[in-house]
């Protein structure tokens, strides 16, 4: 019988006791199950990192994208031969990675799918400032929005994607009136703007079920783009293109696409330091950073 470790964030938005209990009953029928909870930042990484030495074959995360990111960072520190696979039991507000791979949005429904139709696929990762990310990372406006949303967990839980949108509009006003200046450099080129974002997956989104593509990358590269303007007209254009038309956001002004590359250097020229986010979580304020593909990968079971 396979050994399964569940890492639960009990403070996750949708970690409802009845749903968690149902997921636990389902998984206990199929796996040698162990259940551990996080108590604070860093616990997900620590618990996942210990799972290889303890002989677990799968680590399942019951939480949001932040807890998933911590667990992935713990897993990639393990030798490939003893690295457990990753499973998702979504219980956050956005659950972006789960949406990307079509995983049901509640813990018990995801557990049922894991038991009935398990598939394995390689999860490509990016890296910045020693932190791996599973779908996106960036400096500037998107990172500041993520930080402001997470600072009000009650509003985030109550209003969801609508709260993201409201905070984004309010934050964009500041970037319009006092725009920072950052430079992105890669082999053979450079670009300047007020925000930069990168993605490792074809799509990602914080806006309900709409799959938004920034600048989809080919395998082995990062897809990136620079925001050149945060005016109201620019925001309306981006919304129309990405949400209504379902086109890549970087298919025209005010977002300038970057050529797919394995590595980008970013330096804040003025108005910094600026916030850095990975997988939708604000990490720190930075004046410069290197974004790159990660040679280590994780196997996703879903």
KOLMI-920672 format. One record per residue (C-alpha): residue in three letters; z, x, y. Coordinates in steps of 0.2 Angstrom, whole numbers, padded with zeros to 4 digits, always signed. Example, Ala and Ser with C-alpha at 12.3 -4.5 7.8 and 13.67 -1.06 7.14 Angstrom:
<gunus>
ALA+0039+0062-0022;SER+0036+0068-0005;
</gunus>
This chain:
<gunus>
UNK+0000+0000+0000;UNK-0005+0007+0017;UNK+0009+0011+0029;UNK+0008+0003+0046;UNK+0018+0007+0061;UNK+0018-0007+0075;UNK+0023+0000+0092;UNK+0028-0015+0103;UNK+0031-0016+0121;UNK+0043-0031+0123;UNK+0040-0032+0141;UNK+0021-0035+0139;UNK+0015-0051+0148;UNK+0010-0060+0132;UNK+0023-0054+0120;UNK+0029-0071+0116;UNK+0042-0071+0103;UNK+0033-0084+0092;UNK+0017-0075+0093;UNK+0026-0058+0089;UNK+0035-0066+0074;UNK+0019-0073+0067;UNK+0010-0057+0068;UNK+0025-0048+0060;UNK+0024-0060+0045;UNK+0006-0058+0043;UNK+0006-0039+0043;UNK+0021-0038+0031;UNK+0011-0047+0018;UNK-0002-0033+0017;UNK+0006-0017+0023;UNK+0022-0007+0021;UNK+0027-0011+0039;UNK+0038-0003+0051;UNK+0042-0010+0068;UNK+0047+0000+0084;UNK+0049-0005+0102;UNK+0047+0005+0118;UNK+0061+0006+0131;UNK+0051+0015+0145;UNK+0037+0025+0150;UNK+0032+0038+0138;UNK+0039+0030+0122;UNK+0022+0024+0116;UNK+0015+0042+0116;UNK+0031+0049+0108;UNK+0031+0036+0094;UNK+0013+0037+0090;UNK+0014+0056+0090;UNK+0027+0055+0077;UNK+0017+0043+0066;UNK+0006+0057+0058;UNK+0021+0067+0051;UNK+0029+0051+0044;UNK+0014+0047+0034;UNK+0008+0031+0043;UNK-0011+0027+0040;UNK-0012+0015+0055;UNK-0003+0013+0071;UNK-0005-0004+0079;UNK+0000-0007+0097;UNK+0007-0024+0102;UNK+0006-0023+0121;UNK-0006-0020+0135;UNK-0019-0007+0140;UNK-0005+0004+0147;UNK+0004+0005+0130;UNK-0012+0007+0121;UNK-0016+0022+0132;UNK+0001+0030+0129;UNK-0002+0028+0110;UNK-0019+0035+0110;UNK-0013+0051+0120;UNK+0000+0053+0106;UNK-0012+0051+0092;UNK-0025+0064+0099;UNK-0011+0077+0099;UNK-0010+0076+0080;UNK-0022+0086+0068;UNK-0037+0075+0063;UNK-0031+0076+0044;UNK-0015+0067+0048;UNK-0020+0056+0063;UNK-0018+0038+0059;UNK-0031+0025+0064;UNK-0027+0014+0079;UNK-0026-0005+0079;UNK-0024-0017+0093;UNK-0012-0033+0094;UNK-0016-0038+0112;UNK-0001-0044+0122;UNK-0005-0039+0140;UNK-0013-0047+0155;UNK-0030-0039+0155;UNK-0031-0031+0138;UNK-0048-0023+0143;UNK-0050-0013+0127;UNK-0047-0028+0116;UNK-0060-0038+0126;UNK-0073-0024+0124;UNK-0072-0024+0105;UNK-0070-0043+0103;UNK-0052-0043+0097;UNK-0043-0059+0098;UNK-0032-0060+0114;UNK-0015-0064+0105;UNK-0005-0054+0093;UNK-0005-0066+0078;UNK-0024-0069+0080;UNK-0028-0051+0081;UNK-0016-0048+0066;UNK-0026-0061+0056;UNK-0043-0053+0060;UNK-0036-0036+0055;UNK-0032-0043+0038;UNK-0048-0053+0036;UNK-0062-0042+0043;UNK-0056-0025+0046;UNK-0070-0013+0053;UNK-0068+0005+0058;UNK-0077+0013+0073;UNK-0075+0029+0083;UNK-0067+0027+0100;UNK-0074+0039+0113;UNK-0062+0046+0125;UNK-0062+0053+0142;UNK-0049+0065+0150;UNK-0042+0068+0167;UNK-0026+0078+0172;UNK-0021+0080+0154;UNK-0022+0062+0151;UNK-0035+0053+0140;UNK-0042+0037+0144;UNK-0051+0024+0132;UNK-0062+0015+0144;UNK-0061+0020+0163;UNK-0053+0031+0176;UNK-0055+0033+0194;UNK-0048+0039+0211;UNK-0047+0028+0226;UNK-0048+0009+0229;UNK-0048+0004+0211;UNK-0033+0015+0207;UNK-0024+0008+0222;UNK-0027-0010+0217;UNK-0020-0006+0200;UNK-0004+0001+0207;UNK-0002-0014+0219;UNK-0005-0027+0205;UNK+0007-0018+0193;UNK+0020-0017+0207;UNK+0021-0036+0206;UNK+0022-0040+0187;UNK+0027-0058+0190;UNK+0012-0062+0201;UNK+0001-0052+0189;UNK+0007-0063+0174;UNK+0006-0079+0184;UNK-0011-0077+0192;UNK-0020-0065+0181;UNK-0037-0060+0186;UNK-0036-0070+0202;UNK-0022-0059+0208;UNK-0032-0044+0205;UNK-0046-0051+0215;UNK-0034-0055+0230;UNK-0026-0038+0230;UNK-0043-0030+0229;UNK-0049-0039+0245;UNK-0033-0035+0254;UNK-0034-0016+0249;UNK-0053-0015+0253;UNK-0048-0020+0271;UNK-0038-0004+0273;UNK-0052+0007+0265;UNK-0064-0001+0277;UNK-0054+0003+0293;UNK-0048+0020+0287;UNK-0060+0026+0274;UNK-0055+0042+0265;UNK-0068+0055+0260;UNK-0070+0062+0243;UNK-0083+0073+0235;UNK-0089+0073+0217;UNK-0097+0088+0211;UNK-0107+0091+0194;UNK-0119+0104+0188;UNK-0134+0103+0199;UNK-0128+0090+0212;UNK-0114+0082+0222;UNK-0110+0065+0231;UNK-0098+0059+0243;UNK-0089+0042+0246;UNK-0073+0034+0247;UNK-0069+0030+0229;UNK-0076+0036+0212;UNK-0074+0028+0195;UNK-0079+0034+0177;UNK-0082+0024+0161;UNK-0083+0029+0143;UNK-0088+0012+0136;UNK-0104+0001+0139;UNK-0093-0012+0149;UNK-0076-0015+0155;UNK-0068-0029+0165;UNK-0052-0035+0173;UNK-0061-0052+0178;UNK-0057-0064+0164;UNK-0071-0063+0150;UNK-0085-0056+0161;UNK-0090-0039+0154;UNK-0094-0029+0170;UNK-0104-0012+0168;UNK-0101+0001+0181;UNK-0114+0014+0175;UNK-0115+0013+0156;UNK-0115+0031+0149;UNK-0125+0038+0134;UNK-0114+0045+0119;UNK-0105+0061+0124;UNK-0106+0058+0143;UNK-0096+0049+0156;UNK-0104+0036+0166;UNK-0099+0037+0185;UNK-0102+0030+0202;UNK-0096+0032+0220;UNK-0092+0018+0231;UNK-0099+0021+0248;UNK-0093+0006+0258;UNK-0079-0006+0257;UNK-0086-0019+0270;UNK-0085-0038+0266;UNK-0104-0038+0264;UNK-0102-0023+0251;UNK-0089-0033+0242;UNK-0100-0049+0241;UNK-0115-0038+0235;UNK-0104-0030+0221;UNK-0097-0047+0216;UNK-0115-0055+0215;UNK-0122-0041+0205;UNK-0108-0038+0193;UNK-0100-0055+0190;UNK-0114-0068+0194;UNK-0130-0058+0188;UNK-0121-0047+0175;UNK-0130-0031+0181;UNK-0122-0014+0182;UNK-0112-0012+0198;UNK-0121+0005+0201;UNK-0138-0002+0202;UNK-0140-0001+0220;UNK-0130+0000+0237;UNK-0115+0001+0241;UNK-0112+0009+0224;UNK-0121+0026+0221;UNK-0123+0030+0202;UNK-0119+0047+0196;UNK-0130+0056+0182;UNK-0122+0055+0165;UNK-0112+0072+0163;UNK-0099+0078+0152;UNK-0089+0085+0167;UNK-0086+0080+0185;UNK-0075+0089+0198;UNK-0068+0077+0212;UNK-0060+0084+0228;UNK-0052+0073+0242;UNK-0059+0080+0258;UNK-0049+0068+0270;UNK-0037+0054+0270;UNK-0028+0060+0254;UNK-0020+0062+0242;UNK-0027+0047+0234;UNK-0021+0037+0219;UNK-0028+0041+0201;UNK-0029+0027+0188;UNK-0032+0029+0169;UNK-0036+0013+0159;UNK-0030+0002+0174;UNK-0013+0011+0176;UNK-0009+0021+0192;UNK-0004+0038+0186;UNK-0001+0049+0202;UNK-0008+0054+0219;UNK-0020+0068+0218;UNK-0030+0079+0230;UNK-0042+0085+0216;UNK-0046+0081+0198;UNK-0058+0085+0184;UNK-0065+0071+0173;UNK-0072+0076+0157;UNK-0077+0069+0140;UNK-0063+0072+0126;UNK-0068+0081+0111;UNK-0054+0073+0101;UNK-0057+0055+0095;UNK-0047+0041+0088;UNK-0053+0029+0074;UNK-0051+0010+0079;UNK-0048-0003+0066;UNK-0052-0020+0072;
</gunus>
